[in-house]
Amino acid sequence: MAGMIDLVFERQGINLALLHDELTAVLGGKLVGLSQDGRAVRVHLLDSSTPDERKTVGEIVARHDGSRFTAAQQAERERQAALEALRKPWAQWSAADKDALLRLLAGELGLAVS
């Protein structure tokens, strides 16, 4: 049975979802997961990871930009902004507002919207 090791990096301002994507792109299935405590990030790897892969993890963590977003996070931010723009009395809604609501609802229902 495969074991796991933890690499700990003193680092704040981590976007765990983005860092997970960055590490998965390089490590694939050898990345078990990530955790953080506000002061450090812990990278959980299979113990079959090589010294070069562990070094690469350190490089990725060092250059990680926690202010960036994953595509999913950016889409959610845009969805929230669109919803916020609709928070006004119905009488003030324009045709564009109603169209925006229909697009949001279609997206929630998984309907393709062009």
Buried (B, 14 or more C-beta within 10 A) or exposed (E): EEEEEEBBBEBEEBBBEBBBEBBEEEBEEBBBEBEBEEEBBEBEBBEEBEEEBBEBBEEBBEEBEBEEBBEEEEEEEEBEEBEEEBEEEEEEEEEEBEEBBEBBEEBEEEEEEE
